[in-house]
Amino acid sequence: MKKINADWYSKGKLDRKTWRPTDEKNKFLYSKGFYPTKIKEEDLSKDYIKIRSRTIWYMTGFVKTSGVKDLYYTYLKENHLFKDDYLYISYDKKIEKIKGKYGNDEVRYFDFFISGGDIIKVLFAIEKNSDIDTTEIRNKIKEKFEWWKTNEQNDYRRSFRGKEIEDIFEYYEKTLYKKGEK
Protein backbone atom coordinates (compact mmCIF):
# COMPACT_ATOMS: atom_id res chain seq x y z
CA MET A 1 0.00 0.00 0.00
CA LYS A 2 1.36 3.40 -1.01
CA LYS A 3 1.48 6.22 1.50
CA ILE A 4 -0.84 8.93 0.18
CA ASN A 5 -0.86 11.82 2.61
CA ALA A 6 -0.35 15.07 0.67
CA ASP A 7 -3.18 17.53 0.20
CA TRP A 8 -2.40 17.75 -3.49
CA TYR A 9 -0.34 16.12 -6.21
CA SER A 10 0.68 17.20 -9.70
CA LYS A 11 1.61 15.62 -13.00
CA GLY A 12 5.00 17.20 -13.41
CA LYS A 13 6.96 19.50 -11.16
CA LEU A 14 7.97 23.11 -11.12
CA ASP A 15 11.56 23.80 -12.12
CA ARG A 16 12.57 26.41 -9.56
CA LYS A 17 15.30 27.80 -11.82
CA THR A 18 13.12 28.55 -14.85
CA TRP A 19 9.74 28.67 -13.04
CA ARG A 20 8.28 26.36 -15.71
CA PRO A 21 6.61 22.97 -15.38
CA THR A 22 8.80 19.98 -16.26
CA ASP A 23 8.47 16.20 -16.35
CA GLU A 24 4.72 16.31 -17.10
CA LYS A 25 4.83 12.97 -18.99
CA ASN A 26 6.13 11.06 -15.96
CA LYS A 27 3.58 8.44 -14.81
CA PHE A 28 4.43 9.17 -11.17
CA LEU A 29 2.96 12.19 -9.41
CA TYR A 30 4.74 14.91 -7.49
CA SER A 31 3.63 15.73 -3.96
CA LYS A 32 2.85 19.45 -3.67
CA GLY A 33 4.34 20.04 -7.11
CA PHE A 34 7.95 19.41 -6.08
CA TYR A 35 8.54 16.08 -4.35
CA PRO A 36 8.75 12.89 -6.45
CA THR A 37 6.60 9.95 -5.37
CA LYS A 38 5.86 6.42 -6.54
CA ILE A 39 2.15 7.31 -6.62
CA LYS A 40 0.21 7.18 -9.89
CA GLU A 41 -3.09 8.86 -10.69
CA GLU A 42 -4.94 5.55 -10.34
CA ASP A 43 -3.55 5.09 -6.79
CA LEU A 44 -5.44 8.14 -5.51
CA SER A 45 -8.76 7.69 -3.71
CA LYS A 46 -11.98 9.18 -5.11
CA ASP A 47 -11.75 12.18 -2.79
CA TYR A 48 -8.86 13.52 -4.90
CA ILE A 49 -10.24 15.34 -7.93
CA LYS A 50 -8.45 16.39 -11.09
CA ILE A 51 -7.88 20.12 -11.60
CA ARG A 52 -6.00 22.58 -13.77
CA SER A 53 -5.20 25.91 -12.18
CA ARG A 54 -2.61 28.60 -12.50
CA THR A 55 -2.00 28.14 -8.77
CA ILE A 56 -0.16 24.94 -9.76
CA TRP A 57 1.45 26.47 -12.86
CA TYR A 58 -1.31 25.17 -15.20
CA MET A 59 -0.22 21.58 -14.66
CA THR A 60 -2.78 18.87 -14.13
CA GLY A 61 -3.18 18.25 -10.44
CA PHE A 62 -5.26 16.37 -7.92
CA VAL A 63 -6.58 18.03 -4.76
CA LYS A 64 -7.93 16.23 -1.69
CA THR A 65 -11.54 17.16 -0.96
CA SER A 66 -12.07 15.22 2.27
CA GLY A 67 -11.10 16.40 5.73
CA VAL A 68 -11.55 20.08 4.89
CA LYS A 69 -11.88 22.19 8.06
CA ASP A 70 -12.27 25.68 6.58
CA LEU A 71 -12.76 27.52 3.28
CA TYR A 72 -12.45 31.11 2.19
CA TYR A 73 -13.40 32.58 -1.20
CA THR A 74 -12.30 35.93 -2.56
CA TYR A 75 -12.90 37.51 -5.95
CA LEU A 76 -12.06 40.48 -8.11
CA LYS A 77 -14.67 42.45 -9.99
CA GLU A 78 -13.32 42.04 -13.51
CA ASN A 79 -14.47 41.00 -16.95
CA HIS A 80 -14.15 37.27 -16.34
CA LEU A 81 -15.91 34.93 -13.97
CA PHE A 82 -13.35 32.88 -12.01
CA LYS A 83 -9.92 33.65 -13.48
CA ASP A 84 -8.77 35.92 -10.64
CA ASP A 85 -10.93 34.38 -7.90
CA TYR A 86 -9.44 32.18 -5.19
CA LEU A 87 -10.82 29.37 -3.07
CA TYR A 88 -8.55 28.80 -0.05
CA ILE A 89 -8.65 25.41 1.66
CA SER A 90 -7.49 24.43 5.14
CA TYR A 91 -7.36 20.85 6.37
CA ASP A 92 -6.51 21.49 10.00
CA LYS A 93 -7.34 24.99 11.27
CA LYS A 94 -9.45 28.09 10.74
CA ILE A 95 -8.31 30.36 7.92
CA GLU A 96 -7.45 33.83 9.13
CA LYS A 97 -8.30 36.92 7.10
CA ILE A 98 -6.55 40.14 8.12
CA LYS A 99 -5.84 43.56 6.68
CA GLY A 100 -2.27 43.87 5.47
CA LYS A 101 -0.15 46.87 6.27
CA TYR A 102 -1.08 48.46 2.91
CA GLY A 103 -4.82 47.88 3.39
CA ASN A 104 -4.91 44.74 1.26
CA ASP A 105 -6.55 41.53 2.43
CA GLU A 106 -4.15 38.82 3.57
CA VAL A 107 -5.16 35.20 4.01
CA ARG A 108 -3.28 32.99 6.48
CA TYR A 109 -3.34 29.39 7.65
CA PHE A 110 -4.49 27.74 4.44
CA ASP A 111 -3.01 24.58 2.94
CA PHE A 112 -3.97 24.99 -0.70
CA PHE A 113 -5.74 27.44 -2.95
CA ILE A 114 -7.21 27.24 -6.41
CA SER A 115 -8.16 29.83 -8.99
CA GLY A 116 -10.07 29.60 -12.23
CA GLY A 117 -12.84 27.48 -13.66
CA ASP A 118 -12.42 24.47 -11.38
CA ILE A 119 -13.47 26.41 -8.25
CA ILE A 120 -17.07 25.18 -8.36
CA LYS A 121 -16.03 21.62 -9.22
CA VAL A 122 -13.75 21.58 -6.17
CA LEU A 123 -16.48 23.12 -4.01
CA PHE A 124 -18.97 20.42 -5.09
CA ALA A 125 -16.45 17.69 -4.21
CA ILE A 126 -15.72 19.27 -0.81
CA GLU A 127 -19.45 19.38 -0.09
CA LYS A 128 -19.66 15.68 -0.93
CA ASN A 129 -16.53 14.55 0.94
CA SER A 130 -16.20 16.90 3.93
CA ASP A 131 -18.49 17.83 6.77
CA ILE A 132 -18.36 21.61 6.29
CA ASP A 133 -20.94 24.35 5.79
CA THR A 134 -20.35 26.05 2.42
CA THR A 135 -23.26 28.51 2.58
CA GLU A 136 -20.99 31.56 2.95
CA ILE A 137 -18.81 30.44 0.01
CA ARG A 138 -21.84 29.78 -2.19
CA ASN A 139 -23.28 33.21 -1.32
CA LYS A 140 -20.03 34.95 -2.25
CA ILE A 141 -19.86 33.05 -5.56
CA LYS A 142 -23.47 34.03 -6.31
CA GLU A 143 -22.63 37.65 -5.43
CA LYS A 144 -19.67 37.61 -7.85
CA PHE A 145 -21.75 35.94 -10.57
CA GLU A 146 -24.56 38.50 -10.28
CA TRP A 147 -22.07 41.39 -10.34
CA TRP A 148 -20.33 39.94 -13.40
CA LYS A 149 -23.62 39.22 -15.20
CA THR A 150 -24.82 42.80 -14.63
CA ASN A 151 -21.57 44.69 -15.21
CA GLU A 152 -19.76 42.60 -17.82
CA GLN A 153 -22.65 41.63 -20.08
CA ASN A 154 -20.59 41.06 -23.24
CA ASP A 155 -18.27 38.64 -21.46
CA TYR A 156 -21.25 36.97 -19.77
CA ARG A 157 -23.08 36.43 -23.11
CA ARG A 158 -19.91 35.15 -24.80
CA SER A 159 -19.13 32.76 -21.94
CA PHE A 160 -22.59 31.18 -21.96
CA ARG A 161 -23.19 31.48 -25.72
CA GLY A 162 -26.12 33.84 -25.23
CA LYS A 163 -27.96 31.60 -22.74
CA GLU A 164 -29.59 33.20 -19.72
CA ILE A 165 -28.19 31.55 -16.59
CA GLU A 166 -30.18 32.14 -13.40
CA ASP A 167 -28.36 29.80 -11.03
CA ILE A 168 -24.61 29.36 -11.53
CA PHE A 169 -24.53 26.24 -9.34
CA GLU A 170 -27.36 24.56 -11.24
CA TYR A 171 -25.59 25.34 -14.52
CA TYR A 172 -22.31 23.80 -13.31
CA GLU A 173 -24.10 20.81 -11.80
CA LYS A 174 -25.67 20.03 -15.20
CA THR A 175 -22.42 20.72 -17.07
CA LEU A 176 -20.26 18.54 -14.81
CA TYR A 177 -22.85 15.75 -14.74
CA LYS A 178 -22.89 15.67 -18.56
CA LYS A 179 -19.10 15.35 -18.62
CA GLY A 180 -19.18 12.58 -16.04
CA GLU A 181 -16.98 14.52 -13.62
CA LYS A 182 -19.39 14.51 -10.68
N, C-alpha and C positions, 0 to 999 in steps of 0.2 A: 504494500500500500504506500502510495506517494504522499508525502507531507505537503498538504495544500493549506497554507495559513496566511497568505498575503491578501490584502484587500483588493488588489487588482494585479493583473498580468497583461503583458503586451506581446504581440508578435513582432519581434524586432526590439532593438534597444536604441537608446539615444547615444550617439557618439558625442562625448562632452567636449571634444576638440573642435568639431565642425558644427555642432548643434543640429545635426541631421540624423534621421533614423537610419539604422543599418541592420543588416542581418534579418530582414523581414521574411525571408524564405525559409528560415530555420524552422523545423517542425517542433522544436522545444520553445516554451514560452519564457519570458523574462519577468521576474518578480519586480513589481514597481518600476518597470521600464529599464532597469539597469542590471539586475542580478540574474545570471543564467540559472536555469533549473532543468530538471529532467521531466518536467510536466508538459503534457501535450493538451491541446484544446479539448480533446475527448475525455481527458482525466478530470476535468472540472465538473463540479456538481451543477445541478440545474439552477441554483441560486446565483451563479455567475452568468451575466448576460453580455453579449457581444456589443461593443460600442466603437464608434469612431469620433474622436473629439480632438480639437486642437490642444486641449490640456494634456494630451499624451502624444503631441507632435504629429497628429493625423494618422498615427498607426492604428491598426486594429487592436482593440484591447478587450478585456473581460473584467467587469467590476462585480464585486460581491454585493448582493442585495439583501442578504439576511443579516440579522444581528445589528441593524442600524439603530442607534440610540438618539440621534438628532439630525435634523436637516435645516438648511437655510438656503433661501433662494433670493437672488438679487438680479435686477435687470437694468438695462439702459433703454431710454426712450430714443430709438433710432429706427431707420427705415428697413429693418429686418426683424424677424420674430424672435429667434433664439440665439443668433450668432454671438452676441456679446452678453448673454445671460449666463448665470452660474448657479448650479445646484451643488452646495457644499454638503458633504456627508461625514458624519462622525460615528464610529463604531463603539466608542467607550465613554464619551463624556459630552456634556452640553457645549454647543458651539457658542462662542462669545463674540458679540458684535460690539465694537467700540468706535468712537470717533478718533481718527488719527490726528496727529499734531497739526496737519494742514487742513483739517475739516473733512477729510475723506473717510469713508467707512472702511474699517479694517475687520477682517474675520479671522478669528483664532480658534485653535483646538479642533480643527477638522482633519480628517484622514485622507480625503480624496475630494476632488471637485470635477465637475463636467460642464462643458459649455456646448452649445449647438443643438442640433435637431434631435439628439437622443435623450434630451432632458426628460421628456414625458415618458418615453419608453423605460428609462431607469426608474422614474417615479412609480409607474405602474408595477414594476417588478418589486420595488421596495414595499409597496402596499400589500403585495401578495406574500412576500417572504419575511417581513419584519412586523413586529407589533408596535406600530408608531402611528400617531395621528398626523395626517398630512393635510388637514383642512387649511391651515395657514398657508402652506405652500401652494395648494390648489387655488386659493383666493388670490394670491399674488400673481400666479400665472394667468388667471382670468383677467385680472386688472391690467397686466401688460398686454394681453391679447386685445382687450377692448380699446386700450389706448392706441395700439398699432392699427387696428381696423379703422378707427375713426380718423387718425392723423396721418396715416401712410396708406391711403386708399389704393394708389397705383400698385404699390408693392403687395398689398393684401390681395388685390384682384389677380395679379400675376401669379402669386404663390398658390392660389387655390383655383386657378384657371376660370375665374369669373363666378365660381360657386359662392353662395352665401352660407357662411359657417356661423351657426349660432353658439354651439358648444364645442370649444376646442378639444376637450377631453373625449367627447363622443366621436368627433372626427378622427382623432388619433386611435381610439379604440377600434373603430371600424377599419382604419387603414392598416394597423398592425395585425389585426385578426385576419385580414385578407392575405397578408404576406406570410402568415404562419409564425410570426415572431412572438406571439403572446404566450 
